[in-house]
Amino acid sequence: MDVSFVVNIINNLVSGAMKIGIPLAVLFMIGAGIMLAMSGGNINTERMAKTAIRNCAIGVIIILAAKGLISMIQTAL
């Protein structure tokens, strides 16, 4: 197996994760924002919504970092 072949497979997987993961993260952030707005001062609901927003942001950062890392590896090959 060639290294560039493996990198291409990983690139395809990360690209698929971007196509699916980022729109899902946006939908979850919208849902968490609505939950935060509708919490009515309930501390547990606010905490849950803020945690969901933070986790979505972390997921998007991980996906983008993986794409950047794969791009750097491809240019090095």
PDB file of N, CA, C, O and CB in Angstrom:
ATOM      1  N   MET A   1       0.835  -1.184   0.000  1.00  0.00           N
ATOM      2  CA  MET A   1       0.000   0.000   0.000  1.00  0.00           C
ATOM      3  C   MET A   1       0.877   1.244   0.000  1.00  0.00           C
ATOM      4  O   MET A   1       1.850   1.352   0.746  1.00  0.00           O
ATOM      5  CB  MET A   1      -0.948   0.000   1.210  1.00  0.00           C
ATOM      6  N   ASP A   2       0.502   2.156  -0.846  1.00  0.00           N
ATOM      7  CA  ASP A   2       1.226   3.410  -0.949  1.00  0.00           C
ATOM      8  C   ASP A   2       0.683   4.400   0.083  1.00  0.00           C
ATOM      9  O   ASP A   2      -0.505   4.381   0.406  1.00  0.00           O
ATOM     10  CB  ASP A   2       1.117   3.988  -2.380  1.00  0.00           C
ATOM     11  N   VAL A   3       1.554   5.258   0.592  1.00  0.00           N
ATOM     12  CA  VAL A   3       1.148   6.230   1.609  1.00  0.00           C
ATOM     13  C   VAL A   3       0.119   7.195   1.049  1.00  0.00           C
ATOM     14  O   VAL A   3      -0.830   7.553   1.746  1.00  0.00           O
ATOM     15  CB  VAL A   3       2.361   7.002   2.135  1.00  0.00           C
ATOM     16  N   SER A   4       0.288   7.621  -0.195  1.00  0.00           N
ATOM     17  CA  SER A   4      -0.661   8.569  -0.781  1.00  0.00           C
ATOM     18  C   SER A   4      -2.047   7.937  -0.934  1.00  0.00           C
ATOM     19  O   SER A   4      -3.058   8.636  -0.861  1.00  0.00           O
ATOM     20  CB  SER A   4      -0.150   9.060  -2.147  1.00  0.00           C
ATOM     21  N   PHE A   5      -2.096   6.620  -1.145  1.00  0.00           N
ATOM     22  CA  PHE A   5      -3.377   5.919  -1.226  1.00  0.00           C
ATOM     23  C   PHE A   5      -4.114   5.995   0.105  1.00  0.00           C
ATOM     24  O   PHE A   5      -5.316   6.258   0.144  1.00  0.00           O
ATOM     25  CB  PHE A   5      -3.166   4.452  -1.635  1.00  0.00           C
ATOM     26  N   VAL A   6      -3.390   5.763   1.189  1.00  0.00           N
ATOM     27  CA  VAL A   6      -3.979   5.822   2.525  1.00  0.00           C
ATOM     28  C   VAL A   6      -4.423   7.250   2.846  1.00  0.00           C
ATOM     29  O   VAL A   6      -5.492   7.457   3.420  1.00  0.00           O
ATOM     30  CB  VAL A   6      -2.973   5.319   3.585  1.00  0.00           C
ATOM     31  N   VAL A   7      -3.607   8.221   2.478  1.00  0.00           N
ATOM     32  CA  VAL A   7      -3.949   9.623   2.729  1.00  0.00           C
ATOM     33  C   VAL A   7      -5.202  10.009   1.936  1.00  0.00           C
ATOM     34  O   VAL A   7      -6.046  10.752   2.437  1.00  0.00           O
ATOM     35  CB  VAL A   7      -2.760  10.552   2.354  1.00  0.00           C
ATOM     36  N   ASN A   8      -5.326   9.512   0.712  1.00  0.00           N
ATOM     37  CA  ASN A   8      -6.526   9.796  -0.088  1.00  0.00           C
ATOM     38  C   ASN A   8      -7.778   9.186   0.547  1.00  0.00           C
ATOM     39  O   ASN A   8      -8.842   9.805   0.539  1.00  0.00           O
ATOM     40  CB  ASN A   8      -6.352   9.261  -1.519  1.00  0.00           C
ATOM     41  N   ILE A   9      -7.654   7.992   1.088  1.00  0.00           N
ATOM     42  CA  ILE A   9      -8.801   7.367   1.755  1.00  0.00           C
ATOM     43  C   ILE A   9      -9.208   8.190   2.977  1.00  0.00           C
ATOM     44  O   ILE A   9     -10.391   8.452   3.192  1.00  0.00           O
ATOM     45  CB  ILE A   9      -8.466   5.908   2.171  1.00  0.00           C
ATOM     46  N   ILE A  10      -8.220   8.593   3.772  1.00  0.00           N
ATOM     47  CA  ILE A  10      -8.517   9.402   4.954  1.00  0.00           C
ATOM     48  C   ILE A  10      -9.103  10.747   4.538  1.00  0.00           C
ATOM     49  O   ILE A  10     -10.014  11.255   5.191  1.00  0.00           O
ATOM     50  CB  ILE A  10      -7.247   9.610   5.807  1.00  0.00           C
ATOM     51  N   ASN A  11      -8.583  11.327   3.453  1.00  0.00           N
ATOM     52  CA  ASN A  11      -9.122  12.595   2.952  1.00  0.00           C
ATOM     53  C   ASN A  11     -10.585  12.440   2.558  1.00  0.00           C
ATOM     54  O   ASN A  11     -11.401  13.314   2.848  1.00  0.00           O
ATOM     55  CB  ASN A  11      -8.301  13.095   1.752  1.00  0.00           C
ATOM     56  N   ASN A  12     -10.919  11.343   1.904  1.00  0.00           N
ATOM     57  CA  ASN A  12     -12.313  11.103   1.524  1.00  0.00           C
ATOM     58  C   ASN A  12     -13.208  10.943   2.749  1.00  0.00           C
ATOM     59  O   ASN A  12     -14.336  11.434   2.763  1.00  0.00           O
ATOM     60  CB  ASN A  12     -12.414   9.859   0.641  1.00  0.00           C
ATOM     61  N   LEU A  13     -12.709  10.262   3.771  1.00  0.00           N
ATOM     62  CA  LEU A  13     -13.483  10.102   4.996  1.00  0.00           C
ATOM     63  C   LEU A  13     -13.707  11.441   5.695  1.00  0.00           C
ATOM     64  O   LEU A  13     -14.810  11.725   6.163  1.00  0.00           O
ATOM     65  CB  LEU A  13     -12.779   9.131   5.938  1.00  0.00           C
ATOM     66  N   VAL A  14     -12.664  12.258   5.764  1.00  0.00           N
ATOM     67  CA  VAL A  14     -12.780  13.566   6.413  1.00  0.00           C
ATOM     68  C   VAL A  14     -13.691  14.479   5.601  1.00  0.00           C
ATOM     69  O   VAL A  14     -14.464  15.245   6.176  1.00  0.00           O
ATOM     70  CB  VAL A  14     -11.390  14.216   6.589  1.00  0.00           C
ATOM     71  N   SER A  15     -13.612  14.408   4.277  1.00  0.00           N
ATOM     72  CA  SER A  15     -14.502  15.215   3.444  1.00  0.00           C
ATOM     73  C   SER A  15     -15.955  14.807   3.654  1.00  0.00           C
ATOM     74  O   SER A  15     -16.840  15.661   3.715  1.00  0.00           O
ATOM     75  CB  SER A  15     -14.123  15.081   1.963  1.00  0.00           C
ATOM     76  N   GLY A  16     -16.199  13.518   3.762  1.00  0.00           N
ATOM     77  CA  GLY A  16     -17.556  13.051   4.055  1.00  0.00           C
ATOM     78  C   GLY A  16     -18.029  13.509   5.421  1.00  0.00           C
ATOM     79  O   GLY A  16     -19.193  13.871   5.595  1.00  0.00           O
ATOM     80  N   ALA A  17     -17.120  13.493   6.397  1.00  0.00           N
ATOM     81  CA  ALA A  17     -17.476  13.977   7.731  1.00  0.00           C
ATOM     82  C   ALA A  17     -17.799  15.463   7.697  1.00  0.00           C
ATOM     83  O   ALA A  17     -18.678  15.924   8.425  1.00  0.00           O
ATOM     84  CB  ALA A  17     -16.338  13.708   8.724  1.00  0.00           C
ATOM     85  N   MET A  18     -17.097  16.215   6.858  1.00  0.00           N
ATOM     86  CA  MET A  18     -17.388  17.649   6.736  1.00  0.00           C
ATOM     87  C   MET A  18     -18.754  17.868   6.107  1.00  0.00           C
ATOM     88  O   MET A  18     -19.522  18.722   6.550  1.00  0.00           O
ATOM     89  CB  MET A  18     -16.303  18.354   5.903  1.00  0.00           C
ATOM     90  N   LYS A  19     -19.054  17.090   5.068  1.00  0.00           N
ATOM     91  CA  LYS A  19     -20.339  17.263   4.381  1.00  0.00           C
ATOM     92  C   LYS A  19     -21.519  16.900   5.273  1.00  0.00           C
ATOM     93  O   LYS A  19     -22.605  17.464   5.130  1.00  0.00           O
ATOM     94  CB  LYS A  19     -20.375  16.417   3.118  1.00  0.00           C
ATOM     95  N   ILE A  20     -21.314  15.974   6.180  1.00  0.00           N
ATOM     96  CA  ILE A  20     -22.397  15.549   7.067  1.00  0.00           C
ATOM     97  C   ILE A  20     -22.318  16.253   8.421  1.00  0.00           C
ATOM     98  O   ILE A  20     -23.330  16.717   8.945  1.00  0.00           O
ATOM     99  CB  ILE A  20     -22.357  14.031   7.264  1.00  0.00           C
ATOM    100  N   GLY A  21     -21.125  16.329   8.976  1.00  0.00           N
ATOM    101  CA  GLY A  21     -20.955  16.808  10.337  1.00  0.00           C
ATOM    102  C   GLY A  21     -21.214  18.284  10.543  1.00  0.00           C
ATOM    103  O   GLY A  21     -21.840  18.674  11.528  1.00  0.00           O
ATOM    104  N   ILE A  22     -20.740  19.111   9.625  1.00  0.00           N
ATOM    105  CA  ILE A  22     -20.910  20.550   9.813  1.00  0.00           C
ATOM    106  C   ILE A  22     -22.373  20.968   9.711  1.00  0.00           C
ATOM    107  O   ILE A  22     -22.837  21.722  10.567  1.00  0.00           O
ATOM    108  CB  ILE A  22     -20.083  21.311   8.789  1.00  0.00           C
ATOM    109  N   PRO A  23     -23.127  20.512   8.701  1.00  0.00           N
ATOM    110  CA  PRO A  23     -24.555  20.866   8.706  1.00  0.00           C
ATOM    111  C   PRO A  23     -25.304  20.333   9.928  1.00  0.00           C
ATOM    112  O   PRO A  23     -26.191  21.005  10.454  1.00  0.00           O
ATOM    113  CB  PRO A  23     -25.215  20.339   7.451  1.00  0.00           C
ATOM    114  N   LEU A  24     -24.948  19.125  10.382  1.00  0.00           N
ATOM    115  CA  LEU A  24     -25.579  18.601  11.592  1.00  0.00           C
ATOM    116  C   LEU A  24     -25.227  19.447  12.812  1.00  0.00           C
ATOM    117  O   LEU A  24     -26.076  19.702  13.666  1.00  0.00           O
ATOM    118  CB  LEU A  24     -25.158  17.149  11.824  1.00  0.00           C
ATOM    119  N   ALA A  25     -23.976  19.878  12.886  1.00  0.00           N
ATOM    120  CA  ALA A  25     -23.565  20.721  14.003  1.00  0.00           C
ATOM    121  C   ALA A  25     -24.327  22.043  13.999  1.00  0.00           C
ATOM    122  O   ALA A  25     -24.706  22.545  15.057  1.00  0.00           O
ATOM    123  CB  ALA A  25     -22.056  20.979  13.948  1.00  0.00           C
ATOM    124  N   VAL A  26     -24.551  22.606  12.819  1.00  0.00           N
ATOM    125  CA  VAL A  26     -25.323  23.846  12.725  1.00  0.00           C
ATOM    126  C   VAL A  26     -26.751  23.620  13.201  1.00  0.00           C
ATOM    127  O   VAL A  26     -27.298  24.443  13.935  1.00  0.00           O
ATOM    128  CB  VAL A  26     -25.320  24.380  11.281  1.00  0.00           C
ATOM    129  N   LEU A  27     -27.357  22.517  12.790  1.00  0.00           N
ATOM    130  CA  LEU A  27     -28.718  22.212  13.237  1.00  0.00           C
ATOM    131  C   LEU A  27     -28.785  22.019  14.745  1.00  0.00           C
ATOM    132  O   LEU A  27     -29.708  22.504  15.400  1.00  0.00           O
ATOM    133  CB  LEU A  27     -29.236  20.965  12.533  1.00  0.00           C
ATOM    134  N   PHE A  28     -27.795  21.303  15.298  1.00  0.00           N
ATOM    135  CA  PHE A  28     -27.775  21.109  16.743  1.00  0.00           C
ATOM    136  C   PHE A  28     -27.546  22.429  17.477  1.00  0.00           C
ATOM    137  O   PHE A  28     -28.124  22.653  18.541  1.00  0.00           O
ATOM    138  CB  PHE A  28     -26.693  20.102  17.126  1.00  0.00           C
ATOM    139  N   MET A  29     -26.707  23.307  16.917  1.00  0.00           N
ATOM    140  CA  MET A  29     -26.490  24.612  17.551  1.00  0.00           C
ATOM    141  C   MET A  29     -27.764  25.447  17.528  1.00  0.00           C
ATOM    142  O   MET A  29     -28.078  26.135  18.499  1.00  0.00           O
ATOM    143  CB  MET A  29     -25.352  25.370  16.849  1.00  0.00           C
ATOM    144  N   ILE A  30     -28.490  25.385  16.428  1.00  0.00           N
ATOM    145  CA  ILE A  30     -29.767  26.105  16.350  1.00  0.00           C
ATOM    146  C   ILE A  30     -30.743  25.547  17.393  1.00  0.00           C
ATOM    147  O   ILE A  30     -31.407  26.302  18.103  1.00  0.00           O
ATOM    148  CB  ILE A  30     -30.377  25.996  14.918  1.00  0.00           C
ATOM    149  N   GLY A  31     -30.816  24.226  17.472  1.00  0.00           N
ATOM    150  CA  GLY A  31     -31.685  23.602  18.472  1.00  0.00           C
ATOM    151  C   GLY A  31     -31.286  23.965  19.891  1.00  0.00           C
ATOM    152  O   GLY A  31     -32.146  24.226  20.733  1.00  0.00           O
ATOM    153  N   ALA A  32     -29.989  23.982  20.161  1.00  0.00           N
ATOM    154  CA  ALA A  32     -29.513  24.340  21.503  1.00  0.00           C
ATOM    155  C   ALA A  32     -29.772  25.818  21.784  1.00  0.00           C
ATOM    156  O   ALA A  32     -30.078  26.191  22.917  1.00  0.00           O
ATOM    157  CB  ALA A  32     -28.006  24.025  21.648  1.00  0.00           C
ATOM    158  N   GLY A  33     -29.651  26.657  20.760  1.00  0.00           N
ATOM    159  CA  GLY A  33     -29.961  28.072  20.932  1.00  0.00           C
ATOM    160  C   GLY A  33     -31.428  28.291  21.255  1.00  0.00           C
ATOM    161  O   GLY A  33     -31.774  29.120  22.097  1.00  0.00           O
ATOM    162  N   ILE A  34     -32.284  27.543  20.578  1.00  0.00           N
ATOM    163  CA  ILE A  34     -33.722  27.628  20.872  1.00  0.00           C
ATOM    164  C   ILE A  34     -33.995  27.123  22.291  1.00  0.00           C
ATOM    165  O   ILE A  34     -34.790  27.709  23.025  1.00  0.00           O
ATOM    166  CB  ILE A  34     -34.547  26.808  19.834  1.00  0.00           C
ATOM    167  N   MET A  35     -33.323  26.024  22.668  1.00  0.00           N
ATOM    168  CA  MET A  35     -33.489  25.496  24.023  1.00  0.00           C
ATOM    169  C   MET A  35     -33.030  26.523  25.055  1.00  0.00           C
ATOM    170  O   MET A  35     -33.663  26.680  26.099  1.00  0.00           O
ATOM    171  CB  MET A  35     -32.703  24.178  24.192  1.00  0.00           C
ATOM    172  N   LEU A  36     -31.933  27.220  24.766  1.00  0.00           N
ATOM    173  CA  LEU A  36     -31.426  28.240  25.674  1.00  0.00           C
ATOM    174  C   LEU A  36     -32.408  29.401  25.785  1.00  0.00           C
ATOM    175  O   LEU A  36     -32.651  29.916  26.876  1.00  0.00           O
ATOM    176  CB  LEU A  36     -30.058  28.744  25.205  1.00  0.00           C
ATOM    177  N   ALA A  37     -32.969  29.807  24.652  1.00  0.00           N
ATOM    178  CA  ALA A  37     -33.919  30.919  24.659  1.00  0.00           C
ATOM    179  C   ALA A  37     -35.214  30.545  25.359  1.00  0.00           C
ATOM    180  O   ALA A  37     -35.862  31.398  25.966  1.00  0.00           O
ATOM    181  CB  ALA A  37     -34.214  31.370  23.238  1.00  0.00           C
ATOM    182  N   MET A  38     -35.594  29.280  25.279  1.00  0.00           N
ATOM    183  CA  MET A  38     -36.868  28.839  25.857  1.00  0.00           C
ATOM    184  C   MET A  38     -36.714  28.307  27.281  1.00  0.00           C
ATOM    185  O   MET A  38     -37.688  27.844  27.876  1.00  0.00           O
ATOM    186  CB  MET A  38     -37.487  27.766  24.982  1.00  0.00           C
ATOM    187  N   SER A  39     -35.521  28.369  27.824  1.00  0.00           N
ATOM    188  CA  SER A  39     -35.282  27.770  29.144  1.00  0.00           C
ATOM    189  C   SER A  39     -36.056  28.472  30.253  1.00  0.00           C
ATOM    190  O   SER A  39     -36.385  27.850  31.264  1.00  0.00           O
ATOM    191  CB  SER A  39     -33.800  27.800  29.467  1.00  0.00           C
ATOM    192  N   GLY A  40     -36.343  29.720  30.085  1.00  0.00           N
ATOM    193  CA  GLY A  40     -37.136  30.432  31.080  1.00  0.00           C
ATOM    194  C   GLY A  40     -36.466  30.529  32.438  1.00  0.00           C
ATOM    195  O   GLY A  40     -37.143  30.550  33.467  1.00  0.00           O
ATOM    196  N   GLY A  41     -35.155  30.589  32.449  1.00  0.00           N
ATOM    197  CA  GLY A  41     -34.433  30.718  33.711  1.00  0.00           C
ATOM    198  C   GLY A  41     -34.134  29.398  34.398  1.00  0.00           C
ATOM    199  O   GLY A  41     -33.532  29.393  35.472  1.00  0.00           O
ATOM    200  N   ASN A  42     -34.531  28.291  33.817  1.00  0.00           N
ATOM    201  CA  ASN A  42     -34.231  26.981  34.383  1.00  0.00           C
ATOM    202  C   ASN A  42     -32.738  26.712  34.203  1.00  0.00           C
ATOM    203  O   ASN A  42     -32.247  26.580  33.082  1.00  0.00           O
ATOM    204  CB  ASN A  42     -35.094  25.859  33.709  1.00  0.00           C
ATOM    205  N   ILE A  43     -32.035  26.633  35.314  1.00  0.00           N
ATOM    206  CA  ILE A  43     -30.575  26.525  35.270  1.00  0.00           C
ATOM    207  C   ILE A  43     -30.122  25.229  34.594  1.00  0.00           C
ATOM    208  O   ILE A  43     -29.153  25.235  33.836  1.00  0.00           O
ATOM    209  CB  ILE A  43     -30.000  26.602  36.685  1.00  0.00           C
ATOM    210  N   ASN A  44     -30.809  24.126  34.861  1.00  0.00           N
ATOM    211  CA  ASN A  44     -30.410  22.847  34.260  1.00  0.00           C
ATOM    212  C   ASN A  44     -30.566  22.871  32.741  1.00  0.00           C
ATOM    213  O   ASN A  44     -29.714  22.348  32.022  1.00  0.00           O
ATOM    214  CB  ASN A  44     -31.240  21.699  34.852  1.00  0.00           C
ATOM    215  N   THR A  45     -31.647  23.473  32.251  1.00  0.00           N
ATOM    216  CA  THR A  45     -31.865  23.561  30.804  1.00  0.00           C
ATOM    217  C   THR A  45     -30.836  24.477  30.163  1.00  0.00           C
ATOM    218  O   THR A  45     -30.329  24.186  29.080  1.00  0.00           O
ATOM    219  CB  THR A  45     -33.285  24.065  30.497  1.00  0.00           C
ATOM    220  N   GLU A  46     -30.526  25.587  30.831  1.00  0.00           N
ATOM    221  CA  GLU A  46     -29.490  26.490  30.315  1.00  0.00           C
ATOM    222  C   GLU A  46     -28.148  25.786  30.237  1.00  0.00           C
ATOM    223  O   GLU A  46     -27.434  25.905  29.241  1.00  0.00           O
ATOM    224  CB  GLU A  46     -29.374  27.739  31.195  1.00  0.00           C
ATOM    225  N   ARG A  47     -27.808  25.056  31.282  1.00  0.00           N
ATOM    226  CA  ARG A  47     -26.526  24.342  31.318  1.00  0.00           C
ATOM    227  C   ARG A  47     -26.463  23.297  30.207  1.00  0.00           C
ATOM    228  O   ARG A  47     -25.433  23.133  29.553  1.00  0.00           O
ATOM    229  CB  ARG A  47     -26.317  23.671  32.694  1.00  0.00           C
ATOM    230  N   MET A  48     -27.582  22.591  30.001  1.00  0.00           N
ATOM    231  CA  MET A  48     -27.630  21.575  28.951  1.00  0.00           C
ATOM    232  C   MET A  48     -27.459  22.215  27.569  1.00  0.00           C
ATOM    233  O   MET A  48     -26.739  21.681  26.725  1.00  0.00           O
ATOM    234  CB  MET A  48     -28.960  20.796  29.018  1.00  0.00           C
ATOM    235  N   ALA A  49     -28.111  23.347  27.338  1.00  0.00           N
ATOM    236  CA  ALA A  49     -28.014  24.029  26.053  1.00  0.00           C
ATOM    237  C   ALA A  49     -26.601  24.555  25.818  1.00  0.00           C
ATOM    238  O   ALA A  49     -26.061  24.419  24.720  1.00  0.00           O
ATOM    239  CB  ALA A  49     -29.023  25.177  25.982  1.00  0.00           C
ATOM    240  N   LYS A  50     -26.009  25.149  26.833  1.00  0.00           N
ATOM    241  CA  LYS A  50     -24.641  25.668  26.693  1.00  0.00           C
ATOM    242  C   LYS A  50     -23.640  24.546  26.446  1.00  0.00           C
ATOM    243  O   LYS A  50     -22.696  24.710  25.673  1.00  0.00           O
ATOM    244  CB  LYS A  50     -24.240  26.454  27.944  1.00  0.00           C
ATOM    245  N   THR A  51     -23.844  23.415  27.098  1.00  0.00           N
ATOM    246  CA  THR A  51     -22.974  22.255  26.873  1.00  0.00           C
ATOM    247  C   THR A  51     -23.117  21.745  25.447  1.00  0.00           C
ATOM    248  O   THR A  51     -22.122  21.386  24.816  1.00  0.00           O
ATOM    249  CB  THR A  51     -23.300  21.131  27.871  1.00  0.00           C
ATOM    250  N   ALA A  52     -24.341  21.708  24.931  1.00  0.00           N
ATOM    251  CA  ALA A  52     -24.568  21.256  23.553  1.00  0.00           C
ATOM    252  C   ALA A  52     -23.887  22.193  22.557  1.00  0.00           C
ATOM    253  O   ALA A  52     -23.276  21.737  21.590  1.00  0.00           O
ATOM    254  CB  ALA A  52     -26.079  21.172  23.253  1.00  0.00           C
ATOM    255  N   ILE A  53     -23.991  23.495  22.790  1.00  0.00           N
ATOM    256  CA  ILE A  53     -23.345  24.463  21.894  1.00  0.00           C
ATOM    257  C   ILE A  53     -21.836  24.287  21.935  1.00  0.00           C
ATOM    258  O   ILE A  53     -21.181  24.290  20.892  1.00  0.00           O
ATOM    259  CB  ILE A  53     -23.725  25.911  22.281  1.00  0.00           C
ATOM    260  N   ARG A  54     -21.274  24.132  23.141  1.00  0.00           N
ATOM    261  CA  ARG A  54     -19.825  23.953  23.272  1.00  0.00           C
ATOM    262  C   ARG A  54     -19.367  22.665  22.588  1.00  0.00           C
ATOM    263  O   ARG A  54     -18.350  22.661  21.893  1.00  0.00           O
ATOM    264  CB  ARG A  54     -19.420  23.934  24.757  1.00  0.00           C
ATOM    265  N   ASN A  55     -20.103  21.582  22.778  1.00  0.00           N
ATOM    266  CA  ASN A  55     -19.723  20.310  22.157  1.00  0.00           C
ATOM    267  C   ASN A  55     -19.808  20.368  20.639  1.00  0.00           C
ATOM    268  O   ASN A  55     -18.973  19.781  19.950  1.00  0.00           O
ATOM    269  CB  ASN A  55     -20.607  19.188  22.675  1.00  0.00           C
ATOM    270  N   CYS A  56     -20.806  21.067  20.109  1.00  0.00           N
ATOM    271  CA  CYS A  56     -20.907  21.234  18.656  1.00  0.00           C
ATOM    272  C   CYS A  56     -19.719  22.021  18.116  1.00  0.00           C
ATOM    273  O   CYS A  56     -19.148  21.674  17.083  1.00  0.00           O
ATOM    274  CB  CYS A  56     -22.221  21.941  18.284  1.00  0.00           C
ATOM    275  N   ALA A  57     -19.358  23.080  18.823  1.00  0.00           N
ATOM    276  CA  ALA A  57     -18.211  23.888  18.392  1.00  0.00           C
ATOM    277  C   ALA A  57     -16.925  23.069  18.428  1.00  0.00           C
ATOM    278  O   ALA A  57     -16.102  23.170  17.518  1.00  0.00           O
ATOM    279  CB  ALA A  57     -18.066  25.138  19.280  1.00  0.00           C
ATOM    280  N   ILE A  58     -16.747  22.265  19.464  1.00  0.00           N
ATOM    281  CA  ILE A  58     -15.556  21.411  19.554  1.00  0.00           C
ATOM    282  C   ILE A  58     -15.539  20.406  18.411  1.00  0.00           C
ATOM    283  O   ILE A  58     -14.483  20.155  17.828  1.00  0.00           O
ATOM    284  CB  ILE A  58     -15.510  20.676  20.912  1.00  0.00           C
ATOM    285  N   GLY A  59     -16.683  19.830  18.082  1.00  0.00           N
ATOM    286  CA  GLY A  59     -16.760  18.883  16.973  1.00  0.00           C
ATOM    287  C   GLY A  59     -16.391  19.518  15.638  1.00  0.00           C
ATOM    288  O   GLY A  59     -15.672  18.918  14.840  1.00  0.00           O
ATOM    289  N   VAL A  60     -16.881  20.729  15.395  1.00  0.00           N
ATOM    290  CA  VAL A  60     -16.551  21.433  14.152  1.00  0.00           C
ATOM    291  C   VAL A  60     -15.055  21.732  14.108  1.00  0.00           C
ATOM    292  O   VAL A  60     -14.424  21.574  13.063  1.00  0.00           O
ATOM    293  CB  VAL A  60     -17.371  22.747  14.027  1.00  0.00           C
ATOM    294  N   ILE A  61     -14.486  22.159  15.227  1.00  0.00           N
ATOM    295  CA  ILE A  61     -13.045  22.439  15.275  1.00  0.00           C
ATOM    296  C   ILE A  61     -12.241  21.182  14.979  1.00  0.00           C
ATOM    297  O   ILE A  61     -11.245  21.243  14.258  1.00  0.00           O
ATOM    298  CB  ILE A  61     -12.647  23.006  16.649  1.00  0.00           C
ATOM    299  N   ILE A  62     -12.657  20.045  15.523  1.00  0.00           N
ATOM    300  CA  ILE A  62     -11.945  18.787  15.269  1.00  0.00           C
ATOM    301  C   ILE A  62     -12.020  18.409  13.796  1.00  0.00           C
ATOM    302  O   ILE A  62     -11.020  17.991  13.213  1.00  0.00           O
ATOM    303  CB  ILE A  62     -12.522  17.654  16.134  1.00  0.00           C
ATOM    304  N   ILE A  63     -13.193  18.549  13.190  1.00  0.00           N
ATOM    305  CA  ILE A  63     -13.344  18.218  11.767  1.00  0.00           C
ATOM    306  C   ILE A  63     -12.477  19.131  10.911  1.00  0.00           C
ATOM    307  O   ILE A  63     -11.796  18.664   9.998  1.00  0.00           O
ATOM    308  CB  ILE A  63     -14.822  18.330  11.335  1.00  0.00           C
ATOM    309  N   LEU A  64     -12.496  20.431  11.199  1.00  0.00           N
ATOM    310  CA  LEU A  64     -11.689  21.373  10.414  1.00  0.00           C
ATOM    311  C   LEU A  64     -10.197  21.144  10.623  1.00  0.00           C
ATOM    312  O   LEU A  64      -9.416  21.263   9.679  1.00  0.00           O
ATOM    313  CB  LEU A  64     -12.048  22.813  10.782  1.00  0.00           C
ATOM    314  N   ALA A  65      -9.795  20.817  11.845  1.00  0.00           N
ATOM    315  CA  ALA A  65      -8.383  20.531  12.106  1.00  0.00           C
ATOM    316  C   ALA A  65      -7.938  19.276  11.366  1.00  0.00           C
ATOM    317  O   ALA A  65      -6.825  19.226  10.842  1.00  0.00           O
ATOM    318  CB  ALA A  65      -8.136  20.370  13.613  1.00  0.00           C
ATOM    319  N   ALA A  66      -8.796  18.267  11.321  1.00  0.00           N
ATOM    320  CA  ALA A  66      -8.460  17.046  10.590  1.00  0.00           C
ATOM    321  C   ALA A  66      -8.302  17.337   9.104  1.00  0.00           C
ATOM    322  O   ALA A  66      -7.388  16.821   8.462  1.00  0.00           O
ATOM    323  CB  ALA A  66      -9.535  15.971  10.809  1.00  0.00           C
ATOM    324  N   LYS A  67      -9.187  18.158   8.558  1.00  0.00           N
ATOM    325  CA  LYS A  67      -9.088  18.518   7.136  1.00  0.00           C
ATOM    326  C   LYS A  67      -7.798  19.288   6.868  1.00  0.00           C
ATOM    327  O   LYS A  67      -7.129  19.059   5.860  1.00  0.00           O
ATOM    328  CB  LYS A  67     -10.310  19.359   6.700  1.00  0.00           C
ATOM    329  N   GLY A  68      -7.455  20.201   7.772  1.00  0.00           N
ATOM    330  CA  GLY A  68      -6.214  20.959   7.611  1.00  0.00           C
ATOM    331  C   GLY A  68      -4.998  20.072   7.693  1.00  0.00           C
ATOM    332  O   GLY A  68      -4.051  20.244   6.925  1.00  0.00           O
ATOM    333  N   LEU A  69      -5.008  19.125   8.614  1.00  0.00           N
ATOM    334  CA  LEU A  69      -3.883  18.206   8.766  1.00  0.00           C
ATOM    335  C   LEU A  69      -3.725  17.336   7.522  1.00  0.00           C
ATOM    336  O   LEU A  69      -2.607  17.125   7.051  1.00  0.00           O
ATOM    337  CB  LEU A  69      -4.073  17.325  10.011  1.00  0.00           C
ATOM    338  N   ILE A  70      -4.823  16.838   6.995  1.00  0.00           N
ATOM    339  CA  ILE A  70      -4.768  16.021   5.773  1.00  0.00           C
ATOM    340  C   ILE A  70      -4.265  16.846   4.607  1.00  0.00           C
ATOM    341  O   ILE A  70      -3.482  16.348   3.798  1.00  0.00           O
ATOM    342  CB  ILE A  70      -6.151  15.432   5.444  1.00  0.00           C
ATOM    343  N   SER A  71      -4.694  18.097   4.499  1.00  0.00           N
ATOM    344  CA  SER A  71      -4.215  18.966   3.423  1.00  0.00           C
ATOM    345  C   SER A  71      -2.716  19.192   3.521  1.00  0.00           C
ATOM    346  O   SER A  71      -2.010  19.191   2.513  1.00  0.00           O
ATOM    347  CB  SER A  71      -4.945  20.303   3.455  1.00  0.00           C
ATOM    348  N   MET A  72      -2.234  19.387   4.749  1.00  0.00           N
ATOM    349  CA  MET A  72      -0.786  19.575   4.943  1.00  0.00           C
ATOM    350  C   MET A  72      -0.018  18.322   4.555  1.00  0.00           C
ATOM    351  O   MET A  72       1.045  18.412   3.942  1.00  0.00           O
ATOM    352  CB  MET A  72      -0.478  19.946   6.403  1.00  0.00           C
ATOM    353  N   ILE A  73      -0.536  17.173   4.901  1.00  0.00           N
ATOM    354  CA  ILE A  73       0.135  15.918   4.567  1.00  0.00           C
ATOM    355  C   ILE A  73       0.152  15.710   3.059  1.00  0.00           C
ATOM    356  O   ILE A  73       1.158  15.271   2.502  1.00  0.00           O
ATOM    357  CB  ILE A  73      -0.556  14.730   5.260  1.00  0.00           C
ATOM    358  N   GLN A  74      -0.967  16.027   2.392  1.00  0.00           N
ATOM    359  CA  GLN A  74      -1.036  15.841   0.935  1.00  0.00           C
ATOM    360  C   GLN A  74      -0.052  16.753   0.219  1.00  0.00           C
ATOM    361  O   GLN A  74       0.567  16.339  -0.761  1.00  0.00           O
ATOM    362  CB  GLN A  74      -2.458  16.106   0.424  1.00  0.00           C
ATOM    363  N   THR A  75       0.103  17.982   0.686  1.00  0.00           N
ATOM    364  CA  THR A  75       1.051  18.876   0.021  1.00  0.00           C
ATOM    365  C   THR A  75       2.487  18.448   0.261  1.00  0.00           C
ATOM    366  O   THR A  75       3.357  18.710  -0.569  1.00  0.00           O
ATOM    367  CB  THR A  75       0.853  20.304   0.498  1.00  0.00           C
ATOM    368  N   ALA A  76       2.753  17.781   1.406  1.00  0.00           N
ATOM    369  CA  ALA A  76       4.094  17.310   1.703  1.00  0.00           C
ATOM    370  C   ALA A  76       4.467  16.101   0.844  1.00  0.00           C
ATOM    371  O   ALA A  76       5.645  15.847   0.594  1.00  0.00           O
ATOM    372  CB  ALA A  76       4.210  16.960   3.180  1.00  0.00           C
ATOM    373  N   LEU A  77       3.458  15.363   0.397  1.00  0.00           N
ATOM    374  CA  LEU A  77       3.753  14.175  -0.424  1.00  0.00           C
ATOM    375  C   LEU A  77       3.958  14.634  -1.797  1.00  0.00           C
ATOM    376  O   LEU A  77       4.221  13.825  -2.686  1.00  0.00           O
ATOM    377  CB  LEU A  77       2.639  13.113  -0.370  1.00  0.00           C
TER     378      LEU A  77
END
